[in-house]
Amino acid sequence: MPNVTLNNGVKMPILGFGTNVLNGSLGIRCVSEAISVGYRLLDTAHIYGNEEAVGKGIKQSGIDRKELFVTSKLWVYDSGYESTKKAFETSLKKLDLDYLDLYLIHRPRGDVKGSWKAMEELCQEGKIRSIGVSNFLPEQLNELNSYAKTEPVINQIETHVFFQEKILYPFLKNSSTQIEAWSPFAAGRNNIFINPVLASIGKKYQKTNAQVCLRWHFQRGVVAIPRSSQKAHMMENIDIFNFQLSDEDMKTIETLDLNRSQFPEWR
């Protein structure tokens, strides 16, 4: 599994496993299976309500904790210095881990400055290896960086073939903050898995639409965290490192951009 090196020197897998809506026994099974087929980056969040299941899935897998890169996120109503400290400890306890590899501010709401200060301190204490943000626009990142002692290593955003982020993508590529896609398949919207343009490209390489999408992210230097409850699809999604999209393919995929969010509820 190829890695990206974050701005603090920490290495992070460029392809991981998303867990939103994978709760309870389903979440435990999926996390354990994802690890068994080769995933090492696991992404969860307090608001998903499945941190405990993710932690149990990790334990069930039997893998050494040090081989994993585990991310969780701070939700809006826990913003602020003291609240962030408490929320982090709650997440850590639910995951049954000694530390997190990455902790993100889930949305740019509330007392971001207080939250960031708390996260910086947790990082200094060794409880978090890296800190970052999610769903931040350029102006919000600039504001955070105006007072931050530690620059965010990640901005986890909505980006996929239907929303290629013509402003935020180049902004982040020209910064030292890594881009991560929280919905690399646009949650299946716009019939992405049967899209004829993607299918035509995939046919040349004997790859599926999903694999073409993930390879597109990879070649753009974007960390992606696809989610699946089916082991066959987990294996399919991780099998993208034995082919390369041509420049022509990449330009063709550019034509799919609708230049608008497919998740207006998150705006």
N, C-alpha and C positions, 0 to 999 in steps of 0.2 A: 504494500500500500504506500503510494507516494505521500510525502508530507509537505506542508508549507512551514516555513520558519516565521514565527510571529515577531513583532518588533522588539520583544523582550528576550529573544533567542530561544523560546520554547518551540518545540516541533509539534505540529498538529496534523493528523491525517486529513487529506484533502477530500475524502469521501467518508461519510458517517451514516449513522442510523437515527432517524427522527422517531420520537415516541408519542407525539400528541395523539390523544384518544385511545392509546393502547393502555388500558387500565386493568387493574386486578389480575386475575390469573392469566388473562390474555397478554397483558403487558409483561408479566414474568416470563412466560413462554417465548414471546417474541424477542425480548432482549437476550435471553439465553441462546436462542437459535441464531440471532444476528451475530453474536460473538463467535458461535461455533463455525459459521461460514466465513469469518474473517474480518468483521467490523471491529474497529477498536475505538472509534469516536461515537459516543452516545450522548444524545441531546434530550434533555427534559426541562421542566420548568415547574415552579410552584403552582401556577394556575392550571397546569394540566391535571393536577391531582393524582399523579402516578409516580412520584418520586420513590415511594416505598416499594412499588412494584418493580421499578427499574433497579433499585438496590438489591431486591431479592433475585432478580434475573441475573445480576452480576454474580452474586454468591452461587447461584445454581450452576452457572457456566463453569465454575471451578478455575477460572483464569486468574493469574496474578494481577492484582489491582494495578501494579506499576505499568502493565502493558496497555492499560486503558486511558482514554482521554474523556473525562466526564464533564459535561456542561449542565448547569442549571441557571435559572433566571429569577430575578427579583420582580415581583408584581407591583403594580401601581400603588395599591393601598398600603404597601409596606415601605414606601419611599421615606427618606429622612434618615439621619444619622443613627439614632438608637433603634428605630424600627428595622433598619437594614441589618444591623448586627443580630437582632433577634430572629429575623426571617432567615438569614443565612444559617444560623445554628439549627433552626427547625428543619431546613432542607437537608443539611448535613446529617442530622439525626435520622430523618426518614430514609435517606439513601444508605444509612449505616456505613458511612465512609469517614476517613480521617481528614480528608482534604478534597477540594474540587480542583480540577485542572483549569476550568473557566467558569466565571460567574458574570452574568450580564444583567444590565438594567433593561428590563423587557420592553418598556416604552418610555419615551421622553415626557413623563408626566410627574407632577408633584415636586418634591424637594430633591432634584437631581444632584445638586451640589453636596447636600448632606449625605446622600447615599454614596456618592463617589468617594467622599472622604472616608466613610466607613469601610468601603471596599478596598481602598488603598491600604488602610491599616490592617485589614484581614490578610491582604497580600503580603505585607511586611512581616506578619506573624507566621507566615507559612501555611495558612489555612486555605489559601487560594493561590494557584500558580500564575494565573493570568486573569485580567479583568477587561470587560468590554461592554458594548451596548447593542441594542437591537432597535430597529425601526427609527433611527436617528437621521434626520435630513442634514445637508451640509451646514446650514446655519446653526443647528442644534449641536453638531459636533464641534464647530468652531467655538461656540459659547463654552462648552465643556472644557475644551482644550485651553481656554483663556485662564482657567483657574486650576486645572488638573496638574498634579505633580507627576502622575503616571498617564501616559497617552493610552487610549483604548487600543487593545490588540485586534479587536474584531468589531465590525458592525454587521449584525445579522439582519438581513433585509428580504423583502419580497423581490425576487428576481427569477425570471424564467423566460422561455422563448416568446411569450405573449407580453411580457413587460421587461424590457431589456435595460431599463434605467439609463436613459441617454444623458442624464445629468449626474445622478449619484454614482453610477459605475465609473466614469472617467475621474470624478472627484476623488473617489476612494483609491483608484489605481494610481493616482498621482500623490497619494499620501502613504503613510506607513501603516495604515489601518487595513487589515485584511477583510475582504468581502466574503460573507457566508450567506448562502441562499436558504431561507427557511421553508420554502415551498417550491422545490425545483421542478415539480410536475404541475404546478398551479392547481394542486388538489384535484387533478383530473378534469378541470374545467375546459370548455371549448373543445371537447372530444380530443384532447391531446394525444391519447393513446392510439387513436386511429387516424390522426391527421395525415392526409395524403402526401404533403410535402416532406414531413419527417419519415413517413413510410418509404417514400421513393429513395431518400438518402440511405435509410437503413438497409434497404434491399441490396445496395451495392456492397455492403460489408457483412451481410447476413446478421444484422442487428435489429433489435426492436426500437420502436419510437422512444421508449423509456431510456434505452441505452444511448441513443443518439442525443437525447436531451442532456444526460449526465456527462457524456463526452464533451458536449458543447460547453457546459459549465467548466469542466476540467481544463479545456483548452483556453478558456478565458481567465484561468487562474482563480476560480471561485470555489470555495469549499461548499459542498452540497450535502444535505442530510435527508435523503429520501426515506419514506416510511412505508412499510408493508407488513401485513400480518401473515403473509404466506412465504414459507421458506424458499419456494421456487423463485419467487420474485426478488427476495433478498439476494439470492445467488445471481440472478439476472442483473440486478442493479450494480453489483460489485464487479461484474465482468465487462469492464469498459477500457481496460488498459492494453488491449491487443489490437487496436485499430486506431486510425487517425483521420479525422475529418479534414478534407481539403479546404483550401482557401475559398474555393467556389462553394463548397457545402456551407461554410460559415456565412458567406454572403447571402446564400439562399435562405438560411435560417433567419437572417436579419429581416427578411421580408415578412416574417410572421409577427413582428412586433406591433402590438396595438397601442403602445405608448400610454397605457393607463393601467392602474391597479385592477387586478381581478378579485381583490378582497377589499372593497370600499368600506366594509365594516371596521377595518383596521386603520383607516385614515382619519 
